[in-house]
Amino acid sequence: MNKILKGDCIEQMELIEKKSIDLIYLDPPFFTEKKYTLQNRERTKEFSFDDIWGSNKEYASFLNDRILLMYDCLKETGSIFVHCDKSGEHIIRSILDKVFGEKNFQSEIIWSYKRWSNSKKGLLPAHQNIYFYSKTKNFKFNTIYTAYSETTNIDQILQRRTRDKHNKSIYDIDEKGRAKLGDKKREFR
């Protein structure tokens, strides 16, 4: 059932049935305008790729063509996560808003990492973004439950809340002034 398709995704997506995919994770070129050369660990093979586009328009066209095909491949309950950095995030976000609609932007993951300071003037990049869009509001999302940490005040979490006349969240109390307990947290597996 699961397959790995090798090649340019624009050609490979033509082989995928429309509305058949639950989730897409896209790690596109980052629009760095650089050429990269890498070697394997043994230093016996060299790999290189260009991330040179010449203009925002060329990069946007490249991504737009592929993201449109990905949209067609997603089920109505499907989602896409798109990884980017500061180089092209403004272009990617614009395309995703246009293709999926701003209302289907669900969230953003900030992948932060440490960088040691250097002599560069200004701030060093210390994060990348992963944008989460769904095809519709009726998207599939499998919640993973975990155990509470040792420092969690479970009594406080389990107390039911309500809103006062100023719409401020307060603990819900019964007629004797005792806190009402909410539903139990689902157990993790």
KEVOTI-893799 format. One record per atom (N, C-alpha, C): residue number from 1; x, y, z; residue in one letter; atom name. Coordinates in nm, 3 decimals. Example, Ala and Ser with C-alpha at 12.3 -4.5 7.8 and 13.67 -1.06 7.14 Angstrom:
     k        px        py        pz   r    a
     1     1.319    -0.569     0.780   A    N
     1     1.230    -0.450     0.780   A   CA
     1     1.320    -0.330     0.780   A    C
     2     1.285    -0.225     0.708   S    N
     2     1.367    -0.106     0.714   S   CA
     2     1.290     0.003     0.787   S    C
// end
This chain:
     k        px        py        pz   r    a
     1     0.082    -0.120     0.000   M    N
     1     0.000     0.000     0.000   M   CA
     1     0.087     0.126     0.000   M    C
     2     0.187     0.131     0.088   N    N
     2     0.276     0.247     0.090   N   CA
     2     0.385     0.229    -0.014   N    C
     3     0.414     0.336    -0.086   K    N
     3     0.516     0.331    -0.191   K   CA
     3     0.604     0.454    -0.182   K    C
     4     0.726     0.439    -0.229   I    N
     4     0.815     0.553    -0.247   I   CA
     4     0.828     0.574    -0.397   I    C
     5     0.793     0.693    -0.442   L    N
     5     0.804     0.727    -0.584   L   CA
     5     0.924     0.820    -0.600   L    C
     6     1.016     0.785    -0.688   K    N
     6     1.135     0.865    -0.710   K   CA
     6     1.118     0.948    -0.836   K    C
     7     1.167     1.070    -0.832   G    N
     7     1.162     1.156    -0.949   G   CA
     7     1.101     1.290    -0.913   G    C
     8     1.087     1.373    -1.013   D    N
     8     1.025     1.504    -0.993   D   CA
     8     0.880     1.483    -0.952   D    C
     9     0.841     1.544    -0.844   C    N
     9     0.705     1.520    -0.792   C   CA
     9     0.597     1.562    -0.891   C    C
    10     0.626     1.656    -0.978   I    N
    10     0.523     1.699    -1.073   I   CA
    10     0.488     1.586    -1.170   I    C
    11     0.587     1.503    -1.205   E    N
    11     0.562     1.386    -1.290   E   CA
    11     0.501     1.272    -1.209   E    C
    12     0.551     1.250    -1.089   Q    N
    12     0.504     1.138    -1.007   Q   CA
    12     0.360     1.157    -0.960   Q    C
    13     0.319     1.280    -0.936   M    N
    13     0.182     1.304    -0.888   M   CA
    13     0.078     1.273    -0.995   M    C
    14     0.119     1.272    -1.120   E    N
    14     0.027     1.234    -1.227   E   CA
    14    -0.013     1.087    -1.214   E    C
    15     0.071     1.007    -1.146   L    N
    15     0.046     0.864    -1.127   L   CA
    15    -0.042     0.837    -1.005   L    C
    16    -0.065     0.938    -0.924   I    N
    16    -0.141     0.921    -0.800   I   CA
    16    -0.288     0.954    -0.825   I    C
    17    -0.373     0.868    -0.775   E    N
    17    -0.518     0.888    -0.790   E   CA
    17    -0.560     1.017    -0.718   E    C
    18    -0.646     1.094    -0.780   K    N
    18    -0.696     1.218    -0.720   K   CA
    18    -0.774     1.185    -0.593   K    C
    19    -0.766     1.275    -0.496   K    N
    19    -0.837     1.263    -0.368   K   CA
    19    -0.811     1.130    -0.298   K    C
    20    -0.683     1.086    -0.296   S    N
    20    -0.648     0.957    -0.236   S   CA
    20    -0.547     0.967    -0.122   S    C
    21    -0.497     1.087    -0.094   I    N
    21    -0.390     1.106     0.004   I   CA
    21    -0.444     1.173     0.130   I    C
    22    -0.403     1.120     0.247   D    N
    22    -0.444     1.178     0.375   D   CA
    22    -0.353     1.293     0.418   D    C
    23    -0.223     1.278     0.395   L    N
    23    -0.127     1.374     0.449   L   CA
    23    -0.009     1.389     0.354   L    C
    24     0.032     1.514     0.335   I    N
    24     0.152     1.545     0.256   I   CA
    24     0.245     1.627     0.343   I    C
    25     0.373     1.585     0.346   Y    N
    25     0.478     1.664     0.408   Y   CA
    25     0.568     1.710     0.294   Y    C
    26     0.580     1.839     0.275   L    N
    26     0.657     1.895     0.164   L   CA
    26     0.778     1.970     0.219   L    C
    27     0.895     1.930     0.173   D    N
    27     1.021     1.996     0.209   D   CA
    27     1.083     2.046     0.079   D    C
    28     1.031     2.159     0.026   P    N
    28     1.076     2.207    -0.105   P   CA
    28     1.212     2.276    -0.095   P    C
    29     1.271     2.309    -0.210   P    N
    29     1.391     2.393    -0.206   P   CA
    29     1.359     2.521    -0.128   P    C
    30     1.458     2.576    -0.059   F    N
    30     1.433     2.688     0.033   F   CA
    30     1.453     2.826    -0.029   F    C
    31     1.482     2.836    -0.158   F    N
    31     1.501     2.965    -0.224   F   CA
    31     1.622     3.040    -0.166   F    C
    32     1.733     2.965    -0.152   T    N
    32     1.854     3.026    -0.096   T   CA
    32     1.940     3.094    -0.202   T    C
    33     1.913     3.064    -0.331   E    N
    33     1.991     3.118    -0.441   E   CA
    33     2.138     3.072    -0.433   E    C
    34     2.157     2.945    -0.394   K    N
    34     2.292     2.887    -0.383   K   CA
    34     2.295     2.750    -0.449   K    C
    35     2.416     2.706    -0.483   K    N
    35     2.439     2.570    -0.531   K   CA
    35     2.504     2.493    -0.416   K    C
    36     2.457     2.370    -0.393   Y    N
    36     2.508     2.290    -0.282   Y   CA
    36     2.579     2.166    -0.335   Y    C
    37     2.691     2.133    -0.274   T    N
    37     2.766     2.012    -0.306   T   CA
    37     2.794     1.938    -0.176   T    C
    38     2.758     1.810    -0.173   L    N
    38     2.777     1.727    -0.054   L   CA
    38     2.845     1.597    -0.092   L    C
    39     2.909     1.533     0.008   Q    N
    39     2.970     1.402    -0.014   Q   CA
    39     2.910     1.303     0.084   Q    C
    40     2.915     1.174     0.045   N    N
    40     2.871     1.072     0.141   N   CA
    40     2.976     1.058     0.250   N    C
    41     2.946     0.979     0.353   R    N
    41     3.039     0.968     0.467   R   CA
    41     3.176     0.916     0.427   R    C
    42     3.177     0.825     0.332   E    N
    42     3.305     0.767     0.288   E   CA
    42     3.380     0.859     0.193   E    C
    43     3.317     0.965     0.153   R    N
    43     3.372     1.062     0.058   R   CA
    43     3.404     0.998    -0.078   R    C
    44     3.321     0.899    -0.115   T    N
    44     3.341     0.832    -0.243   T   CA
    44     3.242     0.881    -0.349   T    C
    45     3.135     0.946    -0.305   K    N
    45     3.036     0.998    -0.399   K   CA
    45     3.007     1.144    -0.365   K    C
    46     2.983     1.220    -0.470   E    N
    46     2.949     1.361    -0.451   E   CA
    46     2.810     1.386    -0.508   E    C
    47     2.733     1.464    -0.438   F    N
    47     2.599     1.500    -0.480   F   CA
    47     2.590     1.652    -0.484   F    C
    48     2.517     1.703    -0.582   S    N
    48     2.501     1.848    -0.587   S   CA
    48     2.360     1.881    -0.636   S    C
    49     2.313     1.996    -0.593   F    N
    49     2.185     2.046    -0.643   F   CA
    49     2.185     2.197    -0.636   F    C
    50     2.107     2.254    -0.727   D    N
    50     2.094     2.399    -0.733   D   CA
    50     1.967     2.442    -0.661   D    C
    51     1.978     2.548    -0.586   D    N
    51     1.860     2.614    -0.530   D   CA
    51     1.863     2.759    -0.581   D    C
    52     1.887     2.770    -0.711   I    N
    52     1.900     2.901    -0.775   I   CA
    52     1.780     2.920    -0.868   I    C
    53     1.708     3.029    -0.848   W    N
    53     1.584     3.053    -0.922   W   CA
    53     1.587     3.180    -1.006   W    C
    54     1.668     3.275    -0.966   G    N
    54     1.676     3.398    -1.043   G   CA
    54     1.574     3.503    -1.006   G    C
    55     1.456     3.459    -0.964   S    N
    55     1.354     3.556    -0.925   S   CA
    55     1.248     3.490    -0.838   S    C
    56     1.179     3.574    -0.762   N    N
    56     1.066     3.526    -0.681   N   CA
    56     0.961     3.461    -0.769   N    C
    57     0.941     3.519    -0.887   K    N
    57     0.836     3.472    -0.979   K   CA
    57     0.864     3.329    -1.025   K    C
    58     0.989     3.298    -1.060   E    N
    58     1.023     3.162    -1.104   E   CA
    58     1.004     3.062    -0.992   E    C
    59     1.051     3.097    -0.873   Y    N
    59     1.036     3.008    -0.757   Y   CA
    59     0.888     2.986    -0.726   Y    C
    60     0.811     3.092    -0.727   A    N
    60     0.667     3.083    -0.698   A   CA
    60     0.597     2.996    -0.802   A    C
    61     0.632     3.009    -0.927   S    N
    61     0.571     2.930    -1.033   S   CA
    61     0.601     2.781    -1.014   S    C
    62     0.728     2.751    -0.983   F    N
    62     0.770     2.613    -0.956   F   CA
    62     0.685     2.552    -0.844   F    C
    63     0.673     2.623    -0.733   L    N
    63     0.597     2.571    -0.618   L   CA
    63     0.448     2.567    -0.645   L    C
    64     0.395     2.671    -0.705   N    N
    64     0.252     2.678    -0.730   N   CA
    64     0.204     2.559    -0.814   N    C
    65     0.278     2.526    -0.920   D    N
    65     0.242     2.412    -1.006   D   CA
    65     0.233     2.283    -0.926   D    C
    66     0.327     2.262    -0.836   R    N
    66     0.331     2.139    -0.758   R   CA
    66     0.227     2.138    -0.647   R    C
    67     0.210     2.249    -0.580   I    N
    67     0.112     2.255    -0.470   I   CA
    67    -0.030     2.239    -0.524   I    C
    68    -0.058     2.290    -0.643   L    N
    68    -0.190     2.269    -0.705   L   CA
    68    -0.217     2.121    -0.728   L    C
    69    -0.116     2.049    -0.776   L    N
    69    -0.132     1.904    -0.796   L   CA
    69    -0.149     1.831    -0.663   L    C
    70    -0.076     1.874    -0.562   M    N
    70    -0.088     1.812    -0.430   M   CA
    70    -0.228     1.834    -0.374   M    C
    71    -0.281     1.952    -0.394   Y    N
    71    -0.417     1.982    -0.349   Y   CA
    71    -0.516     1.882    -0.411   Y    C
    72    -0.502     1.857    -0.539   D    N
    72    -0.590     1.763    -0.608   D   CA
    72    -0.575     1.620    -0.557   D    C
    73    -0.454     1.583    -0.513   C    N
    73    -0.429     1.447    -0.463   C   CA
    73    -0.484     1.426    -0.323   C    C
    74    -0.503     1.533    -0.247   L    N
    74    -0.550     1.521    -0.108   L   CA
    74    -0.698     1.484    -0.102   L    C
    75    -0.731     1.398    -0.006   K    N
    75    -0.871     1.369     0.024   K   CA
    75    -0.934     1.496     0.080   K    C
    76    -1.065     1.501     0.086   E    N
    76    -1.134     1.617     0.145   E   CA
    76    -1.095     1.634     0.292   E    C
    77    -1.054     1.527     0.357   T    N
    77    -1.012     1.532     0.497   T   CA
    77    -0.860     1.542     0.511   T    C
    78    -0.790     1.568     0.399   G    N
    78    -0.645     1.569     0.397   G   CA
    78    -0.582     1.700     0.442   G    C
    79    -0.452     1.691     0.472   S    N
    79    -0.374     1.806     0.519   S   CA
    79    -0.236     1.806     0.455   S    C
    80    -0.174     1.923     0.458   I    N
    80    -0.038     1.937     0.408   I   CA
    80     0.045     2.015     0.511   I    C
    81     0.168     1.971     0.530   F    N
    81     0.265     2.040     0.614   F   CA
    81     0.379     2.081     0.522   F    C
    82     0.412     2.209     0.520   V    N
    82     0.515     2.260     0.428   V   CA
    82     0.628     2.324     0.508   V    C
    83     0.748     2.271     0.489   H    N
    83     0.868     2.312     0.563   H   CA
    83     0.940     2.421     0.484   H    C
    84     0.977     2.529     0.551   C    N
    84     1.049     2.638     0.483   C   CA
    84     1.131     2.717     0.584   C    C
    85     1.209     2.809     0.533   D    N
    85     1.283     2.900     0.622   D   CA
    85     1.260     3.043     0.575   D    C
    86     1.336     3.135     0.630   K    N
    86     1.314     3.277     0.603   K   CA
    86     1.335     3.317     0.458   K    C
    87     1.406     3.235     0.382   S    N
    87     1.435     3.271     0.243   S   CA
    87     1.311     3.277     0.156   S    C
    88     1.221     3.180     0.172   G    N
    88     1.105     3.176     0.084   G   CA
    88     0.971     3.166     0.154   G    C
    89     0.970     3.183     0.286   E    N
    89     0.844     3.162     0.359   E   CA
    89     0.733     3.257     0.315   E    C
    90     0.766     3.378     0.279   H    N
    90     0.664     3.474     0.235   H   CA
    90     0.600     3.429     0.103   H    C
    91     0.678     3.367     0.018   I    N
    91     0.627     3.317    -0.111   I   CA
    91     0.541     3.194    -0.086   I    C
    92     0.591     3.103    -0.006   I    N
    92     0.519     2.978     0.023   I   CA
    92     0.386     3.006     0.091   I    C
    93     0.387     3.092     0.190   R    N
    93     0.263     3.123     0.263   R   CA
    93     0.159     3.184     0.169   R    C
    94     0.203     3.269     0.080   S    N
    94     0.113     3.331    -0.017   S   CA
    94     0.048     3.227    -0.108   S    C
    95     0.129     3.132    -0.156   I    N
    95     0.077     3.026    -0.243   I   CA
    95    -0.021     2.937    -0.166   I    C
    96     0.015     2.899    -0.045   L    N
    96    -0.073     2.814     0.035   L   CA
    96    -0.206     2.884     0.065   L    C
    97    -0.200     3.012     0.095   D    N
    97    -0.324     3.089     0.119   D   CA
    97    -0.411     3.090    -0.006   D    C
    98    -0.348     3.103    -0.123   K    N
    98    -0.423     3.110    -0.248   K   CA
    98    -0.483     2.972    -0.283   K    C
    99    -0.405     2.866    -0.270   V    N
    99    -0.450     2.733    -0.311   V   CA
    99    -0.546     2.672    -0.209   V    C
   100    -0.512     2.678    -0.081   F    N
   100    -0.593     2.614     0.023   F   CA
   100    -0.695     2.709     0.085   F    C
   101    -0.672     2.837     0.072   G    N
   101    -0.757     2.938     0.133   G   CA
   101    -0.707     2.973     0.271   G    C
   102    -0.708     3.101     0.303   E    N
   102    -0.660     3.148     0.433   E   CA
   102    -0.734     3.081     0.549   E    C
   103    -0.862     3.051     0.528   K    N
   103    -0.944     2.991     0.634   K   CA
   103    -0.900     2.848     0.665   K    C
   104    -0.823     2.785     0.576   N    N
   104    -0.777     2.648     0.600   N   CA
   104    -0.634     2.641     0.651   N    C
   105    -0.578     2.758     0.687   F    N
   105    -0.451     2.760     0.762   F   CA
   105    -0.485     2.715     0.903   F    C
   106    -0.423     2.607     0.948   Q    N
   106    -0.456     2.552     1.079   Q   CA
   106    -0.357     2.595     1.187   Q    C
   107    -0.229     2.592     1.154   S    N
   107    -0.130     2.623     1.256   S   CA
   107     0.008     2.630     1.192   S    C
   108     0.105     2.658     1.275   E    N
   108     0.243     2.669     1.229   E   CA
   108     0.332     2.609     1.336   E    C
   109     0.425     2.526     1.295   I    N
   109     0.524     2.470     1.386   I   CA
   109     0.651     2.552     1.367   I    C
   110     0.707     2.598     1.477   I    N
   110     0.836     2.667     1.473   I   CA
   110     0.942     2.568     1.518   I    C
   111     1.031     2.534     1.426   W    N
   111     1.139     2.441     1.456   W   CA
   111     1.260     2.526     1.492   W    C
   112     1.286     2.538     1.620   S    N
   112     1.396     2.625     1.662   S   CA
   112     1.520     2.541     1.692   S    C
   113     1.633     2.604     1.676   Y    N
   113     1.760     2.538     1.701   Y   CA
   113     1.861     2.642     1.747   Y    C
   114     1.967     2.594     1.811   K    N
   114     2.069     2.686     1.863   K   CA
   114     2.172     2.715     1.756   K    C
   115     2.213     2.837     1.754   R    N
   115     2.325     2.879     1.669   R   CA
   115     2.423     2.952     1.760   R    C
   116     2.548     2.924     1.739   W    N
   116     2.648     2.995     1.817   W   CA
   116     2.670     3.132     1.754   W    C
   117     2.695     3.229     1.837   S    N
   117     2.713     3.364     1.785   S   CA
   117     2.840     3.372     1.700   S    C
   118     2.838     3.464     1.609   N    N
   118     2.956     3.487     1.526   N   CA
   118     2.970     3.637     1.505   N    C
   119     3.054     3.673     1.413   S    N
   119     3.080     3.816     1.392   S   CA
   119     2.979     3.880     1.297   S    C
   120     2.881     3.804     1.252   K    N
   120     2.781     3.859     1.161   K   CA
   120     2.702     3.970     1.230   K    C
   121     2.676     4.076     1.158   K    N
   121     2.595     4.185     1.213   K   CA
   121     2.448     4.144     1.207   K    C
   122     2.378     4.163     1.314   G    N
   122     2.236     4.129     1.317   G   CA
   122     2.211     3.999     1.390   G    C
   123     2.089     3.948     1.374   L    N
   123     2.048     3.825     1.440   L   CA
   123     2.070     3.705     1.348   L    C
   124     2.116     3.596     1.406   L    N
   124     2.133     3.474     1.328   L   CA
   124     1.999     3.403     1.313   L    C
   125     1.976     3.337     1.201   P    N
   125     1.853     3.259     1.189   P   CA
   125     1.856     3.146     1.291   P    C
   126     1.748     3.129     1.363   A    N
   126     1.745     3.027     1.468   A   CA
   126     1.618     2.943     1.461   A    C
   127     1.544     2.952     1.349   H    N
   127     1.426     2.868     1.337   H   CA
   127     1.386     2.849     1.191   H    C
   128     1.305     2.745     1.170   Q    N
   128     1.240     2.723     1.042   Q   CA
   128     1.091     2.707     1.070   Q    C
   129     1.010     2.718     0.967   N    N
   129     0.864     2.711     0.982   N   CA
   129     0.812     2.586     0.912   N    C
   130     0.707     2.528     0.969   I    N
   130     0.633     2.422     0.903   I   CA
   130     0.487     2.465     0.908   I    C
   131     0.432     2.501     0.792   Y    N
   131     0.293     2.547     0.783   Y   CA
   131     0.199     2.428     0.770   Y    C
   132     0.089     2.433     0.843   F    N
   132    -0.011     2.326     0.844   F   CA
   132    -0.141     2.382     0.787   F    C
   133    -0.178     2.331     0.669   Y    N
   133    -0.304     2.368     0.604   Y   CA
   133    -0.386     2.241     0.584   Y    C
   134    -0.516     2.256     0.588   S    N
   134    -0.606     2.144     0.557   S   CA
   134    -0.682     2.178     0.430   S    C
   135    -0.731     2.074     0.364   K    N
   135    -0.808     2.096     0.242   K   CA
   135    -0.945     2.154     0.275   K    C
   136    -1.005     2.107     0.385   T    N
   136    -1.134     2.157     0.432   T   CA
   136    -1.129     2.170     0.584   T    C
   137    -1.235     2.222     0.641   K    N
   137    -1.242     2.231     0.788   K   CA
   137    -1.263     2.093     0.849   K    C
   138    -1.305     1.996     0.769   N    N
   138    -1.331     1.860     0.817   N   CA
   138    -1.207     1.773     0.796   N    C
   139    -1.092     1.816     0.852   F    N
   139    -0.968     1.744     0.830   F   CA
   139    -0.947     1.637     0.938   F    C
   140    -0.873     1.535     0.899   K    N
   140    -0.839     1.424     0.990   K   CA
   140    -0.718     1.466     1.073   K    C
   141    -0.727     1.442     1.205   F    N
   141    -0.614     1.472     1.292   F   CA
   141    -0.615     1.371     1.407   F    C
   142    -0.514     1.287     1.414   N    N
   142    -0.505     1.185     1.518   N   CA
   142    -0.430     1.241     1.638   N    C
   143    -0.503     1.266     1.746   T    N
   143    -0.443     1.320     1.867   T   CA
   143    -0.367     1.210     1.941   T    C
   144    -0.250     1.243     1.987   I    N
   144    -0.170     1.149     2.066   I   CA
   144    -0.168     1.200     2.209   I    C
   145    -0.217     1.117     2.300   Y    N
   145    -0.220     1.155     2.441   Y   CA
   145    -0.096     1.101     2.511   Y    C
   146    -0.044     1.182     2.601   T    N
   146     0.075     1.142     2.677   T   CA
   146     0.045     1.155     2.826   T    C
   147     0.131     1.099     2.906   A    N
   147     0.114     1.107     3.052   A   CA
   147     0.140     1.250     3.098   A    C
   148     0.078     1.287     3.210   Y    N
   148     0.108     1.416     3.271   Y   CA
   148     0.251     1.417     3.322   Y    C
   149     0.313     1.534     3.322   S    N
   149     0.446     1.544     3.381   S   CA
   149     0.432     1.542     3.533   S    C
   150     0.541     1.514     3.601   E    N
   150     0.537     1.504     3.748   E   CA
   150     0.503     1.637     3.813   E    C
   151     0.528     1.747     3.745   T    N
   151     0.505     1.879     3.804   T   CA
   151     0.366     1.933     3.774   T    C
   152     0.285     1.859     3.701   T    N
   152     0.151     1.906     3.665   T   CA
   152     0.058     1.901     3.785   T    C
   153    -0.015     2.009     3.807   N    N
   153    -0.116     2.013     3.913   N   CA
   153    -0.245     1.953     3.856   N    C
   154    -0.259     1.822     3.873   I    N
   154    -0.371     1.749     3.812   I   CA
   154    -0.504     1.797     3.868   I    C
   155    -0.510     1.826     3.997   D    N
   155    -0.636     1.874     4.056   D   CA
   155    -0.686     1.998     3.982   D    C
   156    -0.595     2.088     3.951   Q    N
   156    -0.632     2.211     3.881   Q   CA
   156    -0.681     2.181     3.739   Q    C
   157    -0.616     2.091     3.673   I    N
   157    -0.654     2.056     3.535   I   CA
   157    -0.792     1.992     3.531   I    C
   158    -0.821     1.907     3.629   L    N
   158    -0.947     1.833     3.628   L   CA
   158    -1.067     1.915     3.673   L    C
   159    -1.044     2.034     3.726   Q    N
   159    -1.156     2.118     3.769   Q   CA
   159    -1.224     2.181     3.648   Q    C
   160    -1.356     2.170     3.645   R    N
   160    -1.435     2.227     3.536   R   CA
   160    -1.429     2.379     3.542   R    C
   161    -1.431     2.442     3.428   R    N
   161    -1.429     2.587     3.421   R   CA
   161    -1.559     2.638     3.358   R    C
   162    -1.588     2.764     3.387   T    N
   162    -1.702     2.833     3.327   T   CA
   162    -1.660     2.978     3.304   T    C
   163    -1.749     3.062     3.258   R    N
   163    -1.719     3.203     3.235   R   CA
   163    -1.805     3.289     3.326   R    C
   164    -1.744     3.395     3.381   D    N
   164    -1.822     3.487     3.463   D   CA
   164    -1.890     3.592     3.375   D    C
   165    -1.955     3.690     3.437   K    N
   165    -2.030     3.791     3.361   K   CA
   165    -1.941     3.878     3.273   K    C
   166    -1.809     3.877     3.299   H    N
   166    -1.713     3.954     3.219   H   CA
   166    -1.643     3.865     3.116   H    C
   167    -1.693     3.743     3.101   N    N
   167    -1.639     3.643     3.009   N   CA
   167    -1.500     3.595     3.048   N    C
   168    -1.464     3.608     3.175   K    N
   168    -1.336     3.560     3.225   K   CA
   168    -1.353     3.415     3.268   K    C
   169    -1.254     3.331     3.238   S    N
   169    -1.259     3.190     3.277   S   CA
   169    -1.239     3.178     3.428   S    C
   170    -1.333     3.107     3.493   I    N
   170    -1.326     3.084     3.638   I   CA
   170    -1.360     2.938     3.665   I    C
   171    -1.324     2.889     3.785   Y    N
   171    -1.361     2.753     3.822   Y   CA
   171    -1.510     2.746     3.848   Y    C
   172    -1.572     2.639     3.798   D    N
   172    -1.715     2.616     3.818   D   CA
   172    -1.733     2.553     3.956   D    C
   173    -1.822     2.608     4.036   I    N
   173    -1.844     2.554     4.170   I   CA
   173    -1.990     2.511     4.187   I    C
   174    -2.009     2.413     4.278   D    N
   174    -2.145     2.366     4.303   D   CA
   174    -2.211     2.456     4.408   D    C
   175    -2.333     2.420     4.448   E    N
   175    -2.410     2.502     4.543   E   CA
   175    -2.345     2.511     4.681   E    C
   176    -2.251     2.420     4.713   K    N
   176    -2.181     2.424     4.842   K   CA
   176    -2.045     2.493     4.831   K    C
   177    -2.014     2.547     4.712   G    N
   177    -1.889     2.620     4.695   G   CA
   177    -1.770     2.532     4.662   G    C
   178    -1.793     2.404     4.633   R    N
   178    -1.683     2.313     4.597   R   CA
   178    -1.663     2.312     4.446   R    C
   179    -1.540     2.298     4.407   A    N
   179    -1.508     2.293     4.263   A   CA
   179    -1.569     2.169     4.199   A    C
   180    -1.632     2.190     4.084   K    N
   180    -1.686     2.077     4.008   K   CA
   180    -1.573     2.015     3.927   K    C
   181    -1.572     1.882     3.923   L    N
   181    -1.470     1.814     3.844   L   CA
   181    -1.517     1.798     3.701   L    C
   182    -1.424     1.813     3.610   G    N
   182    -1.454     1.795     3.468   G   CA
   182    -1.440     1.649     3.429   G    C
   183    -1.443     1.625     3.301   D    N
   183    -1.426     1.489     3.252   D   CA
   183    -1.281     1.447     3.272   D    C
   184    -1.260     1.316     3.286   K    N
   184    -1.125     1.265     3.300   K   CA
   184    -1.050     1.281     3.169   K    C
   185    -0.921     1.304     3.181   K    N
   185    -0.837     1.311     3.061   K   CA
   185    -0.827     1.171     3.002   K    C
   186    -0.829     1.165     2.870   R    N
   186    -0.814     1.036     2.803   R   CA
   186    -0.676     0.979     2.835   R    C
   187    -0.673     0.849     2.847   E    N
   187    -0.546     0.782     2.878   E   CA
   187    -0.459     0.772     2.753   E    C
   188    -0.328     0.778     2.772   F    N
   188    -0.238     0.760     2.659   F   CA
   188    -0.215     0.611     2.638   F    C
   189    -0.173     0.578     2.517   R    N
   189    -0.151     0.437     2.482   R   CA
   189    -0.005     0.404     2.477   R    C
// end
